[in-house]
Amino acid sequence: MDTLSYTPLPAPETPDSANPANRRGLFIVVEGGDGAGKTTQLTLLDETLRARGYRVVTTREPGGTEIGEKLRALVLEAGQGAIDDRTEALIFAASRAAHAAQLIRPALAEGAIVLCDRYIDSSAAYQGVGRGLGVNTIVDLSRWATADLVPDATLLLSVPLRSEQERMTERGTVDRIEAEGAEFKARIHSAFERIAREDSNGSHCIVDGVGTIEEVHARVLEVVKPLLSQRILDRSAAPRVTDPKAEGDA
């Protein structure tokens, strides 16, 4: 990865950001179908940012908290009994609610960079489209569950469906949702692309996930570097993430 050294990432915030009024976290989500390479790229991004002095919290969905991991096992592991589509969607939303309240918001309030493997787009794709529950319904549920906590940026790793399937075959063991058939996976694949392309606020970025791990990592960094620079410039602005309990107190 020596070829990346000529474009260094912006330096972390200066000590004056210790003042809570100047602290501002950054919330980045990486999305994509099963086998798109999300976990690999998040691990590399975590390592790169830490090496440059940033405070990073890397997490995943469903999960990320003690209760979230229990809910993850309940919905993904075999042997948990029949789970209908609406129950599945609600379990994911419950895990996300705990995740946002217990881990993501506190980390952002401390000025950390939060990197998350999956978030609302995954529910919109898998339950909204895959299960046929409706994208708007699922997004509204997740926005309510998280008190409207949305990412600063969502990176969609775009990989051909066939490549995703080949990677999953190589991986072997799959969970309950990964074991769904080819038609289901094709709907999910198309859903992620459509959600990213129809984004109205510009927070989505489609990253070409084809190539070596290092090549994809370089593309991810090119997207992340401007976000880091803007975070530094904006650190004196009012925090983007607020405590939902304080809303309406004025």
N, C-alpha and C positions, 0 to 999 in steps of 0.2 A: 504493500500500500504506500510505498515511498513516493509514488507519482502524485499523491494527494498533498504532499507537504508544501507545495508552492502556493496553495490557497488556504492559509490558516484560518481557522474559525475566529470570530471576534472574542476578545478576552472576556472573562466573567465580569460581573458588576463590581464596581469599586467599593471600598469599605463604607462609604457614606450610605450605601443601601441597607446598612444595619438598622437605620431608622425605618420603622414599620410603614411610615407614610410613603417611603421610596421603594418598597419591595413589591415586585410584581412577578408572579410565576408565569410559566409558559406550559401550555397543555397541548401535547402533540399525540395524535392517534395514528396508528398504522393499521390499515384495513386490507382485506383481500380474501379470496377464497381459500379453502384448505389446500395447503401445498404451495401457496404463493411466495413463501419465504419470509413471512412477517417476523417470526421469532428470531431467525438468524439476523435480519437487518436491525431489529431493535437491540439485540445484544451488541452488535458492532457499533451502533449509534451511541448506546450507553457507554461503552468503553472509550469511544473517541471523545465524547463530551467530558467524561470524568478525567481523562488524561489531560484535558485543557483547563481543568480547575472548576468546572461547573458542578453544582450540586444536582444530582439526578435521582429521580425516583422512577423505577421501571416496574410496571405492573401489568395485569392481564384481566380480561373478562371472558366468561364469568369468573369471578374470584376476586383476588386482591385483598380481601379481609378474611378474618376467621369465619364469619357467617357466610361470606360470599363463596369461600372455598367449599363449605358444606353444601351450599345450594348448587354449586357447580357439579359436585359429585352426584347430587340427587337427580339432576337433569341430564347428565352426560353418561354416567356409568351404567352399564347393563345390570339387570337384576333389581332395579328400583321399582318395578311394576309399570303398568301402563300410564303414560303421561299424554293427555290430550293436548291439542295445539294451544288452546287458551291458557291452560295451566303452565305449559312450557314458557309461553310469552311472559306470564306473570312471575314465574320463578326468575327468569333473566332480569326482569325489571326490578325485582326485590334485591337481587344481588347487586345490580347497578346503583340502587338507592343507597345501600350500605357503603358501596365503594366510593361514591361521590362524597358522602357525608363524613365517613371515617378516615379516608385516605387521601383522595384527590384534593378536596378543598383545603384541608389543613396543610398539605404540602405546597400548594400554590400560594397560600397565605404566607408561608415562610420563604417564598421566592424561589422555590425549586422548579426545575424543569421536569415535568411529569410526562413520561413516555408510556403509552398504553397500547397493548396488543388487543385490538377490537374495542368497539364502543357502540354508540347508537346505530351506526350504519349496519353493523352486523345483525342487529335485531330487525332493522328495516328490511334487510335482504333475506334473512333466514325465516323469520316469522311473518314479516309483512308480505313478502313475495312468495317465498318457498312454501309457507303454510297457508298462504292465501288470506291472511288476516287483515291485509291492507297496510300500506306503508304509512299513511297519515295516522292511522289508529295507533300503530306501534311507536312512531316517533312522538306523538302526543303523550303516550303513556310514559316513555322514557324521559321526556322533558319534564313531566310532572314528578316522576320518581327522583330526578336529580336536582329539583328546584331550578331547572333551566340552565344547568351547567353544560356548556358546549365547548368543544375544543377550539383552540386558536388555529389549529391546522389539522387536516386529515389527509394522510398520504395513502393513496390506494396503489398497492403494488399490482401492476397489470401484467399478468402472465397468461398465455394461451391456455384454454381449458384442458387441452390434451396434456400440456406440461404439468398442470396441477394434478391431474389424475395419475400421471406417471410417477410423480414424486410421492403421492399418497400410497401407491402400490409398493414403492421401494421402502417406505416407512413401515409398512406392515400393520401394526396394531392401530385400530381406529375406535373412536367413541361412537355413541349412539347416533349422533347427527352426521358424523363423517361417513357412517355406514349407509346413508341414504343412496338411492339409485342415481343413475346417470341423468335422468330427466330433471330431477330435483337440483342436482349440482349445476346443470346448464342454466336453470332459472336463476340460481344464486349468482352465478358468474355474470350474467347479463344485468342483474339487478345492481350489483356493485358499480358497474360501469355507468349505468343510467343515473344512479344516485349522485355519483361524482360529477358527471357532465351537466346535470340539471341543477347543481348547486347555485343558489341565487346570491349568496354572500361572498363567494370567492374564497372560501376557506379550504376547499378541496384541491388537491393536486394529484394528477395521475402520473405515477412514476413507472417507467418501463422496467419490469422485473426480469427481463430476459438478458442473459449474459452471465459472466462470472460473478461470484459473491462480491468481489472487490469492485467490479464495474457498477453493480447495482448500488453498492454502498456509496460510491462517488456521486451517483445521481441523487441519492437521498441527501447527502451533505449539501449539494447545490441548492436543494429546496430549503434545508434547515438554516443555512448560514444567514440569509436575509431575515429570518424570523428572530435569530439571536441578536442581530444588529438592531432591529426595531425594538426588541425588548429592552436593550440597554438605553436607547434613546428615550423610551417611554417610561423609564422606571420612576420618574417623578409624577407621573399621571396617577389618577385615582385607580386603585386596584380593580381589575376587570371582574374578579370573583368576589362576591359579597356574601355575607352571612344571610341566608334566607329568613332566619328568625328575626332579623332586624328590619325587614321590609315592612313598611306601613307604620313604623314607630314615630315617624316625624309628625 
